[in-house]
Amino acid sequence: MNFLIHPIDIQYPIAFYVLELILLFIWVKKSDSKYFQFASFVFKTGYIGMIIAIAAGLFDVDGFGNIKGGVKTHFLAAMSVLIIYTLRALFWRFGKQTDSHYPMTQILFALAGNILVVITAYFGGLLVYGS
């Protein structure tokens, strides 16, 4: 029996990224920095979890050489998620909160990331549950 780690691990970063988006909306609505600080923590936790889940996925398929067919589609989608969330990590780190466009940019970045996560999850679901 082939035990897959990735389908279990990936649930956590997905949940953290959705929670982060919700917290960012509340932060903008209420103008309370505590929501922003919590969103930052949730983002970092989700990002670390995503890196672990990607590593688990590579372990599950026994390395880059076995990324073919539907796995390749899922992998390429996952790489787009990694890219946007790495850009988001840089924005969290170097973005200027004093900029008037900062809150909306954070929300749009998070929304785009969550959309890519849904697309990637769809392709991953096809691998686990079939088409």
C-alpha positions as semicolon CSV with decimal commas, in nm:
position;residue;x (nm);y (nm);z (nm)
1;M;0,000;0,000;0,000
2;N;0,131;0,341;-0,098
3;F;0,066;0,586;0,187
4;L;0,040;0,942;0,059
5;I;0,148;1,218;0,297
6;H;0,080;1,520;0,073
7;P;-0,303;1,497;0,057
8;I;-0,312;1,511;0,438
9;D;-0,049;1,785;0,483
10;I;-0,188;2,025;0,223
11;Q;-0,515;2,078;0,410
12;Y;-0,346;2,299;0,671
13;P;-0,189;2,563;0,444
14;I;-0,513;2,583;0,248
15;A;-0,706;2,654;0,567
16;F;-0,449;2,909;0,683
17;Y;-0,458;3,094;0,350
18;V;-0,839;3,117;0,358
19;L;-0,827;3,237;0,719
20;E;-0,565;3,496;0,628
21;L;-0,791;3,637;0,355
22;I;-1,083;3,659;0,599
23;L;-0,863;3,832;0,858
24;L;-0,742;4,084;0,599
25;F;-1,104;4,170;0,510
26;I;-1,185;4,219;0,881
27;W;-0,869;4,427;0,928
28;V;-0,972;4,664;0,648
29;K;-1,335;4,679;0,768
30;K;-1,255;4,743;1,136
31;S;-0,917;4,919;1,100
32;D;-0,787;4,709;1,390
33;S;-0,417;4,622;1,368
34;K;-0,468;4,307;1,577
35;Y;-0,640;4,143;1,278
36;F;-0,348;4,245;1,058
37;Q;-0,096;4,100;1,303
38;F;-0,291;3,775;1,327
39;A;-0,321;3,762;0,946
40;S;0,058;3,798;0,925
41;F;0,108;3,508;1,168
42;V;-0,146;3,293;0,983
43;F;0,022;3,371;0,649
44;K;0,364;3,270;0,781
45;T;0,224;2,948;0,927
46;G;0,049;2,867;0,597
47;Y;0,363;2,943;0,397
48;I;0,577;2,711;0,607
49;G;0,306;2,445;0,584
50;M;0,293;2,487;0,207
51;I;0,669;2,428;0,176
52;I;0,633;2,112;0,387
53;A;0,336;1,995;0,175
54;I;0,528;2,052;-0,149
55;A;0,820;1,850;-0,012
56;A;0,575;1,576;0,092
57;G;0,428;1,577;-0,260
58;L;0,773;1,532;-0,411
59;F;0,836;1,250;-0,165
60;D;0,505;1,086;-0,255
61;V;0,590;1,076;-0,628
62;D;0,951;0,972;-0,562
63;G;1,110;1,290;-0,698
64;F;1,098;1,516;-1,002
65;G;1,150;1,231;-1,249
66;N;0,802;1,093;-1,187
67;I;0,614;1,416;-1,247
68;K;0,413;1,321;-1,556
69;G;0,055;1,340;-1,683
70;G;-0,195;1,468;-1,428
71;V;0,075;1,495;-1,165
72;K;0,260;1,739;-1,394
73;T;-0,051;1,956;-1,433
74;H;-0,099;1,961;-1,055
75;F;0,272;2,028;-1,000
76;L;0,278;2,324;-1,242
77;A;-0,029;2,471;-1,075
78;A;0,139;2,421;-0,737
79;M;0,448;2,603;-0,864
80;S;0,228;2,900;-0,960
81;V;0,095;2,898;-0,602
82;L;0,450;2,883;-0,467
83;I;0,549;3,179;-0,686
84;I;0,256;3,400;-0,587
85;Y;0,290;3,318;-0,218
86;T;0,665;3,382;-0,230
87;L;0,588;3,722;-0,386
88;R;0,333;3,772;-0,111
89;A;0,595;3,683;0,152
90;L;0,819;3,951;0,006
91;F;0,528;4,195;0,008
92;W;0,452;4,111;0,372
93;R;0,817;4,175;0,453
94;F;0,896;4,480;0,240
95;G;0,558;4,639;0,159
96;K;0,495;4,981;0,309
97;Q;0,189;4,973;0,535
98;T;0,173;5,351;0,516
99;D;0,096;5,337;0,143
100;S;-0,274;5,404;0,083
101;H;-0,294;5,110;-0,161
102;Y;-0,134;4,863;0,080
103;P;-0,456;4,715;0,228
104;M;-0,622;4,660;-0,110
105;T;-0,300;4,519;-0,256
106;Q;-0,280;4,271;0,034
107;I;-0,639;4,162;-0,021
108;L;-0,603;4,131;-0,400
109;F;-0,281;3,933;-0,360
110;A;-0,448;3,703;-0,106
111;L;-0,755;3,661;-0,327
112;A;-0,542;3,575;-0,631
113;G;-0,343;3,328;-0,422
114;N;-0,660;3,160;-0,295
115;I;-0,796;3,131;-0,650
116;L;-0,474;2,960;-0,758
117;V;-0,496;2,732;-0,455
118;V;-0,850;2,627;-0,558
119;I;-0,734;2,551;-0,913
120;T;-0,436;2,352;-0,783
121;A;-0,659;2,166;-0,536
122;Y;-0,895;2,075;-0,819
123;F;-0,612;1,911;-1,014
124;G;-0,488;1,741;-0,698
125;G;-0,837;1,613;-0,626
126;L;-0,848;1,456;-0,972
127;L;-0,534;1,263;-0,882
128;V;-0,672;1,138;-0,553
129;Y;-1,036;1,078;-0,643
130;G;-1,018;1,031;-1,021
131;S;-1,195;1,223;-1,290
